[in-house]
Amino acid sequence: MGANLPSLPDAAYEYSVVITVVSDELPSARGDVSVIPIVERPPLLDLLDTASKSQFTVVTAPAGSGKTVLVRSWVESRGATQPYAWASIERGELDPQRFWTTLVTKVRQSLPIDATVGELAPSPAFNAELVIARLTADLEVVGSLTIVIDDVHEVKSTGVLAQLTSFLAQLSSNVHTVLISRHDPQLGLHRRRLEGQLSEIRLDQLRFTVDESKELLAAAGVTLSDNGLQLLHSRTEGWVAGLRLAAVSMATHPDPERFVLEFSGSERTVAEYLMAEVLDSLQSDVRRLLVNTSILDRVNGALGDLLTGDTGTEGHLSALAEAGGFVIPLDTRGEWFRFHHLFADLLAAELRHSQAPEIPHLHLAAAHWLSEHGYVIEAIAHALAADDDDLVASLLVEHYFSLMLDGRQATVRSLVDAAVRRSDAPELAAVLAADELIEGSLEQAAAQLALAEHRASEVHEDRRRRFEVMLYATRLSLARRIGDFQSVLAAPPPAVLFAEPLSNEDIVMQSDARALMLMNLGIVEVWSGRREDGDQHLTAAEDIAKKIGRPYLEISCQVHRAQSLTWSSFAAARSVAEAVIATTERHGWQDDPVAGEALVVLGSCLVATGRVGAAEQAFRRADQTLRSDLEPTVGFVLHTGHGIVNLVKADYAQAITSFLEAERLGTSLASRSPLALMSRCAMLYSAVLANETNLVQKTFDEFTEAERSSGEVREIIAVRSLAEGDAHGALAALEATVTETIGVHHGLVLIRSLLLDARARYMIDEEFEAQNSIERALDLAEADELIIPFLFLQTTDLLERHPRHQTAHGGFLTLILDLLSGRELDGDGRHRGSVAVSLSETELRVLRFLPTNLSSAEIASEMYVSVNTVKTHMRNIYAKLGAHSRGQAVEYARASGLLSHSLRSR
């Protein structure tokens, strides 16, 4: 209507004009406005039928030409045989994510429930190119479908136009697209015209004929002479809106013939004249309602009552909607309405002419009502229109994170830009800091954050708490990105973060921000080595996200909890990572960074358990969704994973390259992670094998004294000693580790040290001690199926010498030797090429827990499902394997290759 505001409910996107034929007398709320039915136009419907044989139809004409009504009538007339999706573009559309989410939703709603078009839910990270590629691929197999995109002229974003152009270029021929616009859309369709795949319907074809004009007037109960009819048709030029307005006015005019003689001129002049006639025919309270609410994009009863100081708005709007196509219902409940765009523009002009001083007060009243009822985007836009900078800043600070999680980045950014152009409030500096952070401009984010903190004392007391919450949340997020863990951990958190119980106000206003703060705090703690605290805060954030219905936040917490779990149990970490990946696929987020983070964790678990090929695939998929410069901690793990894969494949040069890239990302962090030393030592091992002596010596020289005494560096000293034939030097380096005099960051370090100890002892004929070290390594490794140390160190010679009759790990040892000989396990633990019982993905996940000592309830907790669900899957597994107990199921699963051999109970 007046302000350029988006609407929230799905129903609001349905901008169809629904006009009902009513035969009885209209309620008095309508004034004297007559109900005018649609004039059926079979030739135009036939024209659209013919046009549908080409791939694209473009309907272009000015406002009020009947474009939408015509196309809606056509698709509904053939709806029983041809599914269609109708998406209308918001006025002044700037938000790519909202546009594509709406289009995907409408397409999914139009198709059978078993159709293959994937869901697309809002997320803070949005990649239009990947969404388009996935949607066009899905549409190739849905059969015949018509997609209608209405009000294409409202796209004001060059990005959305470019994306829509790309989408149309990639569409398969089974999809017919109808574009409705006030002018020719700039979507690269000229080539389609040359190919004969573009049909066009323009203003001349949409104009009413004289006979159609006569039929319209007759439906309104108006009779004109032939001369009067010709004059009316000539002056309106068959313009549908003009004819309808004239019919409405003449229905109550004492002399229709004289009415026709009194107006002339351009289309706009005709419209203004006729609109004035329509308004004059209405009761004063109805006219005031229409004019005062013209500042809104949509109106309901309560909001209309507020802006008029009267009651009965909903009844008036319902009556006007039934009377004709200038008030349009937006939902089936008759709760929300909008005005026809032409009508809205003319009403806004009338408001400026008659009540200009009242306009800011109307905007401010609307802003407060919309804010109180949760329509934040509209509230901010009206606060801007009311020039209330304090309200704008307050709303942005209070709701910024929620709007980001709703996927409204582009819309919010335009509002922030508008606010910053006219105000320098410190709250806006905090908002800009968060916004720059989302955009990846870390230096700008830090500068704006410093400015906001410096001016914190200027924030009014009643807004101070929300401001501090935003500052802390943004500071945490920035610290996570740049690795400045210690400084943020030393800063006191806002009281609301741990307050229990929360007040109702906190629950409503701070849930999203509180969950984000707890999540980022947990991530920082995990990367700082404080995993117990980190797990606690990640779990708390996950619980909040689940309660408030934020699945994106929920899986973001889960993926970092999975990263933490890799320090204690790769099996548990893998289960959580796989659950996250399944959720991303269900919501259409498989190309989102959170999916990439889950793939990094999954790849780490796969490589740790010997599934090198599957791990490499996971890491490559993660490469496509992650930007390491924006998430250096995750990028560090990803490049380390690539390095380990290349090391196992004996591609030492590429391994060194990957480890050095991980090192570069690690040094960009303000605080070093415990993983950094492990990655550098893995690079050193690659360099030793590649005979890169200069790199080895240079790296050794850079170690601090504390690092030289660590288990990781002692391990590399032993590797160098063994390469030089110095077994005693290797044993001396390893002694503190294998005797567990010093602690190690990860059990993998102890396993590798034991294997190196065994190799050194074989070199000096200490066979018994060597066998003890190998047995200890197998004992530590089998519990969590940690195969990578044996592949990493190429231990074929050690394991082949190990007496089978004296080991408690014969099956596990055989499996490792198989892998060392070149055989591979796929991601589910089977040897590639083996015949296996067919289990679903969920059943396979349950199966992996069966060799452990976890109860059904504990397995359910790990998988985020109910106990009954786990028990159902267990029964299915037993049935498919022909097993009668849990132990028997594990035995049969190993025999069929579904589980690795000898995965011991933990």
Secondary structure, DSSP 8 states (H G I E B T S, - for coil): --S-----SGGGG----------S---GGGTT---------HHHHHHHHHHTTSSEEEEE--TTSSHHHHHHHHHHHTTTTS-EEEEE--TTB--HHHHHHHHHHHHHHHS-TT---------SS--HHHHHHHHHHHHTTS-SEEEEEE-GGGB--HHHHHHHHHHHHH--TTEEEEEEESS---SS-HHHHHTT-EEEE-HHHHS--HHHHHHHHHHTT----HHHHHHHHHHHTT-HHHHHHHHHHHTT-S-HHHHHHT--SSHHHHHHHHHHHHHHTS-HHHHHHHHHGGG-SSEEHHHHHHHHT-S-HHHHHHHHHHH-TTEEE-STTS-EEEE-HHHHHHHHHHHHHHHGGGHHHHHHHHHHHHHHTT-HHHHHHHHHHTT-HHHHHHHHHHHHHHHHHTT-HHHHHHHHHHHHTT---HHHHHHHHHHHHHHT-HHHHHHHHHHHHHTGGGS-HHHHHHHHHHHHHHHHHHHHHHT-HHHHHHS---GGGT-SS--HHHHHHHHHHHHHHHHHHHHHHHHTT-HHHHHHHHHHHHHHHHHTT-HHHHHHHHHHHHHHHTTT-HHHHHHHHHHHHHHHHHHT-TTSHHHHHHHHHHHHHHHHTT-HHHHHHHHHHHHHH--TTTSHHHHHHHHHHHHHHHHHTT-HHHHHHHHHHHHHHHHTSSS--HHHHHHHHHHHHHHHHTT-HHHHHHHHHH--HHHHTSHHHHHHHHHHHHHTT-HHHHHHHHHHHHTTSS--SSHHHHHHHHHHHHHHHHHTT-HHHHHHHHHHHHHHHHTTT--HHHHHTT-HHHHHHS-GGG-S-HHHHHHHHHHHTT--B-TTS-BTT-------HHHHHHHHHTTSS--HHHHHHHHTS-HHHHHHHHHHHHHHHT-SSHHHHHHHHHHTTSS-TT----
